[in-house]
Amino acid sequence: MNQEQFVTAKGEILVVDDSPANLSLLTQMLSAKGYKVRVAPNGKLALKSVQYYPPNLILLDVLMPILDGYEVCKLLKTNKQTQDIPIIFLSALDEAIDKVKAFNLGAADYISKPFENVEVLARIENQLTIQRQKKWLENEIDRRKKIEENLKQSQQLLTSVLNSSLDGIMAFNSIRDNRGNIVDFECLLLNPVAAETIGKTQKNAIGKSFLKQFPSLKKTSLLEYYKSIVNTGIIISKEFYYEHEYVKGWFQLVAVKIGDGVSVTFRDITDRKQMELALQQSNLILEKKANADSLTHLANRRRFDEYLQQEWGRMTEEKQPLSLILCDVDYFKFYNDTYGHQTGDECLQKVAQSLRRSVRYPGDLVARYGGEEFAIILPNTVAKDAVKVAEKIQCELYKLKIDHRTSSVSQYVTLSMGVASVVPRSELSPAHSIAAADEALYEAKKQGRDRIVLNRAMGNGQ
């Protein structure tokens, strides 16, 4: 495979942005990761480019001349030829209403500017993985439908279809007691795949009792499923784990009523199940990376904003307090100038560790807010308890005794902290809490730093 083939194999991405700087940055970043990149400086040219040769994914800005990103997305999603192309918005608009509008128009994802390269790459790969899986599943479904249609064509082809099918196929007739209740099933037929799966020959299995051949299945729900199909006529499709001395694994099972019995088609999906589990794990890893700050491994600003919005809504419904602590490393610029940026990064990592040690509950979130600023979200926490958490943070940091000879307040690294607590209400927003905590942080710095200030103006936080 030559270099051009390798690049194309990763996927082709159309970047739409009226900023040459953004186009250049994204082109370089994506090309370096093996993607083939096309660019369009406005929505009109983007639509022409997509019609000429559809890409695998579109990165789309919102604010553009001629046609804005929303209009471009709307036009693409109303066109059958382009409606399945995943669109990720990259926009400086960060309000919830902007994101909701994008998703209502059919966007697959929304990333706020300024963005982190690793986040953009993770989200792109996530969408492309979803597309590949979707295509695989569509092909699998189509193949299954074709097999089922072939089975219905004629009774004359039944024997050849059964014997050549890659699926296991069995048919059973009901065995009833004197009251007419189904107590067992008799095997009417099975194909070679089914016989091999159950460890029987076709001759030995046909005409035999279901429970006599598989007594262990009496303890499972499978027999009851078969009874339900005969009694109601409802088709059942389910994934079933089967374990026998000859074979064990996951099977996709489809059972339908035929006369007074059932016809069962099954396929070994053990490999697929393992692939699904691996994909789920990969998605969890990607999501974790997208929500984590690469330096401190705390939650990043994006995760902070999402979680604050989520908990604000929850606390509004439950009428419970939500507290917020904003922290700033005192005289950190002087620290960097004195010790160097690498040591500065190590300092931030140590501060992050002390913050993580200071929170007690799983619902509390510690995030890097930006630069040398950190934030802690404390749901179900009143003001006095939030102050105790801040004091705990201060104590943990003092224990570290990180040298800071150019600080004006201490020979060690210290924090200024602003605390705000409120019972969220519908007429307020998370921005009010952030502003209150920021105001308290400003006051802490104004009073001389290395201290905790509680903003009492919010009220209701007790």
C-alpha positions in Angstrom: 0.0 0.0 0.0 1.5 3.3 -1.0 1.3 6.5 1.0 -1.7 7.9 -0.8 -3.7 4.7 -0.3 -2.8 4.7 3.4 -4.1 8.2 3.9 -7.3 7.5 2.0 -7.8 4.4 4.1 -8.1 6.5 7.3 -11.0 8.5 5.9 -11.6 11.8 4.1 -12.6 14.9 6.0 -14.0 18.1 4.7 -13.1 21.2 6.9 -15.4 24.2 6.4 -14.3 27.5 8.0 -13.9 31.0 6.8 -10.7 31.5 8.8 -7.6 30.6 6.9 -5.7 30.1 10.1 -8.3 27.5 11.3 -8.2 25.7 8.0 -4.4 25.5 8.1 -4.3 24.3 11.7 -6.9 21.6 11.2 -5.4 20.5 7.9 -2.0 20.1 9.4 -3.4 18.3 12.5 -5.6 15.9 10.6 -3.1 15.2 7.8 -0.5 14.3 10.5 -2.8 11.6 11.8 -3.3 10.1 8.3 -6.6 11.6 7.2 -7.1 13.0 3.7 -8.3 16.6 4.1 -10.3 18.9 1.9 -11.2 22.5 2.8 -13.9 25.0 1.9 -13.8 28.7 3.0 -17.6 29.1 3.0 -20.8 27.1 3.0 -21.6 27.5 -0.7 -18.3 26.0 -1.8 -18.7 23.3 0.9 -22.0 22.2 -0.6 -20.5 22.0 -4.1 -17.6 19.9 -2.8 -19.9 17.5 -1.0 -22.1 17.0 -4.1 -19.0 16.4 -6.2 -17.4 13.8 -3.9 -19.0 13.1 -0.5 -16.4 13.0 2.4 -16.5 10.5 5.3 -17.0 13.4 7.9 -17.5 17.2 7.9 -16.0 19.6 10.4 -18.3 22.7 10.1 -17.9 26.2 11.5 -21.2 28.1 12.4 -20.4 31.8 11.8 -19.6 32.1 8.0 -20.5 34.5 5.2 -23.0 33.6 2.4 -24.3 30.5 4.2 -23.8 29.9 7.9 -23.0 26.4 9.3 -26.6 25.8 10.5 -28.0 26.4 7.0 -25.3 24.2 5.4 -26.1 21.4 7.9 -29.9 21.8 7.2 -29.3 21.5 3.4 -27.1 18.4 3.8 -29.5 16.6 6.1 -32.4 17.2 3.8 -30.5 15.6 0.9 -30.8 11.8 0.7 -27.3 11.6 -0.9 -25.6 13.5 2.0 -27.9 13.1 5.0 -25.8 10.2 6.5 -22.5 12.1 6.5 -21.6 12.9 10.2 -21.2 16.6 10.9 -19.2 17.9 13.8 -19.6 21.6 14.5 -16.5 23.6 15.5 -17.7 26.9 16.9 -16.9 29.8 19.2 -20.6 29.8 20.1 -20.8 28.0 23.4 -24.3 28.6 24.7 -26.6 25.6 25.2 -29.1 27.0 22.8 -26.5 27.0 20.0 -25.6 23.3 20.7 -29.3 22.3 20.9 -29.9 24.0 17.5 -27.0 22.1 16.0 -28.2 18.7 17.3 -31.8 19.4 16.2 -30.5 20.0 12.7 -28.8 16.6 12.7 -25.3 17.3 13.9 -23.4 14.3 15.3 -21.3 16.4 17.7 -20.4 19.9 18.8 -17.0 21.2 19.9 -16.5 24.6 21.3 -13.6 26.9 20.2 -10.9 27.1 21.3 -10.5 23.4 21.1 -7.9 20.9 22.1 -6.4 18.8 19.3 -6.7 15.5 21.2 -10.4 16.2 21.8 -11.1 16.9 18.1 -9.2 13.8 17.0 -10.9 11.6 19.6 -14.4 12.8 18.6 -13.6 12.4 14.9 -12.4 8.8 15.4 -15.5 8.1 17.5 -17.8 9.2 14.8 -15.9 7.3 12.1 -16.0 4.2 14.2 -19.7 4.6 14.7 -20.1 4.9 10.9 -18.0 1.8 10.2 -20.0 -0.2 12.7 -23.3 1.1 11.3 -22.2 0.1 7.8 -21.2 -3.3 9.1 -24.5 -3.8 10.9 -26.5 -2.7 7.8 -24.6 -5.2 5.7 -25.2 -7.9 8.2 -28.9 -7.2 8.4 -29.1 -7.1 4.6 -27.4 -10.5 4.4 -29.8 -11.9 7.0 -32.8 -10.6 5.1 -31.6 -12.2 1.9 -31.2 -15.5 3.5 -34.7 -15.4 5.0 -36.2 -14.4 1.6 -34.4 -17.3 0.0 -35.9 -19.7 2.5 -39.4 -18.5 1.7 -39.1 -18.9 -2.1 -40.1 -22.5 -2.3 -40.5 -25.7 -0.3 -38.5 -27.4 -3.1 -35.3 -25.6 -2.1 -35.7 -26.3 1.6 -33.3 -29.3 1.8 -30.5 -27.7 -0.1 -30.8 -24.4 1.8 -30.8 -26.3 5.2 -27.8 -28.3 4.3 -25.8 -25.4 2.8 -26.7 -22.7 5.4 -24.0 -21.3 7.6 -26.6 -20.9 10.3 -27.9 -23.6 12.6 -31.6 -24.4 11.8 -33.9 -26.6 13.8 -37.7 -27.2 13.9 -39.7 -28.6 16.8 -43.3 -29.8 17.3 -45.1 -29.3 20.6 -45.7 -32.2 23.0 -48.8 -31.6 25.1 -50.2 -33.3 28.2 -53.9 -34.3 28.7 -54.9 -30.8 29.5 -53.4 -29.4 26.3 -50.4 -27.7 28.0 -47.0 -27.8 26.3 -44.6 -29.9 28.3 -41.9 -30.6 25.8 -40.9 -30.4 22.1 -40.0 -33.1 19.6 -37.2 -32.4 17.1 -38.6 -32.5 13.5 -35.4 -31.5 11.6 -32.0 -29.9 12.0 -29.3 -29.0 9.5 -25.6 -30.1 9.7 -24.6 -26.9 11.5 -27.2 -27.4 14.2 -26.2 -31.0 14.6 -22.6 -30.1 14.9 -23.4 -27.4 17.5 -25.4 -29.7 19.7 -23.1 -32.6 19.3 -25.7 -34.9 17.7 -26.2 -36.5 14.3 -29.3 -35.6 12.3 -30.5 -39.2 12.5 -30.1 -39.4 16.3 -31.7 -36.1 17.0 -34.8 -36.2 14.8 -37.9 -37.5 16.6 -36.3 -37.2 20.1 -37.5 -35.1 23.0 -36.1 -31.6 23.5 -35.6 -32.0 27.2 -34.2 -35.5 27.0 -31.5 -34.3 24.6 -30.8 -31.1 26.6 -31.9 -31.6 30.2 -29.8 -28.6 31.4 -31.9 -26.2 29.3 -34.9 -27.0 31.5 -33.4 -24.6 34.0 -33.1 -21.8 31.4 -35.8 -19.6 29.9 -35.4 -21.1 26.4 -38.1 -23.7 26.8 -40.5 -21.0 28.1 -39.7 -18.9 25.1 -40.6 -21.7 22.7 -43.9 -22.2 24.6 -44.7 -18.5 24.3 -44.1 -18.5 20.6 -46.5 -21.4 20.0 -49.2 -19.9 22.3 -48.9 -16.3 21.0 -47.4 -16.4 17.5 -45.0 -13.7 18.5 -41.6 -14.0 16.8 -38.7 -13.9 19.3 -35.2 -12.7 18.4 -32.6 -12.8 21.2 -29.0 -13.3 22.0 -28.5 -16.5 24.0 -25.5 -17.9 25.8 -25.2 -21.7 25.3 -22.7 -23.9 27.0 -22.4 -27.6 26.4 -19.6 -30.2 26.6 -19.1 -29.8 22.8 -19.4 -26.0 22.5 -20.0 -22.8 24.4 -20.5 -19.3 23.3 -23.0 -16.6 22.3 -25.7 -17.2 19.6 -28.2 -15.0 17.9 -31.4 -16.9 17.9 -34.6 -16.2 15.9 -37.6 -18.4 16.6 -41.0 -18.4 14.8 -44.2 -20.4 15.1 -44.8 -23.1 12.5 -48.0 -25.1 12.9 -48.0 -26.3 16.5 -44.3 -25.9 17.0 -41.3 -23.6 16.3 -38.6 -23.1 13.8 -35.3 -21.9 15.2 -32.4 -20.3 13.3 -29.2 -19.5 15.2 -25.8 -18.2 14.5 -22.6 -18.2 16.5 -22.0 -14.5 17.4 -19.2 -15.0 19.9 -16.7 -13.1 17.8 -19.1 -10.3 17.3 -20.0 -10.1 21.0 -16.3 -9.9 21.8 -15.9 -7.1 19.2 -18.8 -5.2 20.7 -17.3 -5.4 24.1 -14.0 -4.2 22.8 -15.7 -1.3 21.0 -17.6 -0.3 24.1 -14.3 -0.3 26.0 -12.6 1.8 23.3 -15.5 4.3 23.4 -15.2 4.5 27.2 -11.5 5.2 26.8 -12.1 7.8 24.1 -14.7 9.5 26.2 -12.4 9.6 29.2 -9.6 11.1 27.2 -12.0 13.7 25.7 -13.1 14.7 29.3 -9.7 14.8 30.9 -7.0 17.5 31.2 -3.8 16.0 29.6 -1.5 17.6 32.2 -3.2 17.0 35.6 -5.6 14.2 34.6 -8.4 16.0 36.3 -11.6 16.8 34.5 -11.1 19.4 31.8 -13.0 22.6 31.2 -15.4 20.9 28.8 -16.3 18.3 31.4 -16.6 20.9 34.1 -19.1 22.9 32.0 -21.2 19.8 31.2 -21.2 18.5 34.8 -22.1 21.9 36.3 -25.0 22.2 33.9 -26.1 18.6 34.7 -25.9 19.0 38.5 -27.5 22.5 38.3 -30.5 20.9 36.7 -30.6 18.0 39.2 -30.3 20.3 42.2 -33.0 22.5 40.8 -35.4 19.6 40.7 -34.4 18.3 44.1 -34.2 21.8 45.7 -30.8 21.0 47.2 -27.7 23.2 47.5 -24.8 23.2 45.1 -21.5 24.7 46.0 -18.6 25.8 43.8 -15.0 26.5 44.7 -12.6 28.4 42.4 -8.9 28.1 43.2 -6.0 30.1 41.8 -2.3 29.3 42.5 -0.8 32.4 44.0 1.9 34.2 42.0 2.2 31.4 39.6 3.7 33.6 36.9 6.5 34.3 39.2 6.8 30.6 39.9 7.2 29.8 36.2 9.7 32.7 35.7 11.8 31.4 38.7 11.7 27.6 38.3 10.8 27.2 34.6 7.7 25.9 32.9 8.5 22.2 33.3 8.7 22.6 37.0 5.6 24.7 36.8 3.8 21.8 35.2 5.0 19.5 38.0 3.7 22.0 40.5 0.3 22.0 38.9 0.2 18.2 39.0 1.0 18.2 42.7 -1.7 20.8 43.4 -4.2 18.7 41.4 -3.3 15.6 43.5 -3.9 17.6 46.7 -7.3 18.7 45.4 -8.3 15.2 44.5 -7.4 14.0 48.0 -9.5 16.7 49.5 -12.9 15.7 48.1 -14.9 13.0 49.8 -17.9 12.0 47.7 -18.2 10.4 44.3 -20.5 13.1 43.1 -17.9 15.9 43.7 -15.9 16.9 40.6 -12.4 18.4 40.6 -11.5 20.1 37.3 -8.7 22.2 35.8 -10.5 25.4 35.0 -7.7 26.9 33.0 -4.0 27.7 33.4 -3.3 27.7 37.1 -7.0 27.8 38.0 -8.9 24.9 39.4 -12.6 24.3 40.2 -14.5 22.0 42.5 -18.2 21.2 42.0 -19.9 20.0 45.2 -23.6 18.9 44.8 -25.7 18.6 47.9 -23.2 20.7 49.8 -24.1 23.7 51.9 -21.8 26.7 52.3 -20.2 25.8 55.6 -19.3 22.3 54.3 -17.9 23.8 51.1 -15.7 26.0 53.2 -14.5 22.9 55.2 -13.5 21.3 51.8 -11.6 24.5 50.9 -9.9 24.4 54.3 -9.0 20.7 53.7 -7.5 21.7 50.3 -5.5 24.4 52.0 -4.2 22.0 54.6 -3.3 19.3 52.1 -1.3 21.9 50.0 0.5 23.2 53.1 1.7 19.6 53.8 3.4 19.4 50.4 5.6 22.4 51.2 6.3 23.2 47.5 9.0 25.9 47.5 8.0 29.3 46.1 10.7 31.8 47.0 9.2 34.5 44.8 5.8 34.4 46.5 4.8 37.5 48.4 2.7 35.6 50.9 4.6 32.4 51.8 7.8 30.6 51.1 5.7 27.8 49.8 3.0 27.5 47.0 -0.4 28.6 48.3 -3.9 29.0 46.9 -6.5 31.7 46.9 -10.0 30.3 46.9 -13.5 31.7 46.3 -16.5 29.8 47.5 -20.2 30.2 46.4 -23.2 28.1 47.5 -26.8 28.3 46.3 -29.9 26.3 45.9 -30.4 26.5 42.1 -33.6 28.0 40.8 -35.1 28.1 37.4 -34.6 31.9 37.1 -30.8 31.4 37.7 -28.2 29.7 35.7 -24.8 28.0 36.4 -23.2 31.3 35.2 -24.5 33.0 38.4 -22.7 30.5 40.6 -19.4 30.8 38.6 -19.6 34.6 38.8 -20.2 34.5 42.5 -17.3 32.1 43.1 -15.1 34.2 40.8 -16.0 37.4 42.8 -15.1 35.7 46.0 -11.8 34.5 44.5 -11.1 38.1 43.4 -11.8 39.3 47.0 -9.4 36.6 48.4 -6.6 37.9 46.1 -7.5 41.5 47.1 -7.2 40.7 50.8 -3.7 39.4 50.4 -4.1 35.9 48.9 -3.5 32.5 50.6 -7.0 32.6 52.0 -10.6 31.4 51.5 -13.5 33.9 50.9 -17.2 32.9 50.9 -19.5 34.9 48.8 -22.7 35.3 50.8 -24.5 37.3 48.2 -26.0 34.2 46.5 -28.0 33.2 49.5 -30.0 30.0 50.2 -26.7 28.0 50.4 -26.8 28.1 54.2 
